[in-house]
């Protein structure tokens, strides 16, 4: 026969397991957040290195308004840097950045899919 004490002990073990799982998930989320922050710091340092102050301010505004465009712009800027099209000695100005952004915007075509219930 199961006693009340045994039931309480089992419930306490379950609560401890749940607490441990929550703690582990929280730690994993915190670690992921820290890694994301580290990546953002690296991106920001790169942008400061290759953009003048006005261009940097513009790309930060793009980041706030359109994260996808911001990420694509960074990809393009990194590619240009790797190809030595831009360098630390000659930073891109706002006009040049606008040109890159407008090309990215013009190439962007959102797609809409319609799915029907029997298909």
Order of alpha helices (4+ residues) and beta strands (2+ residues): alpha-alpha-alpha-alpha
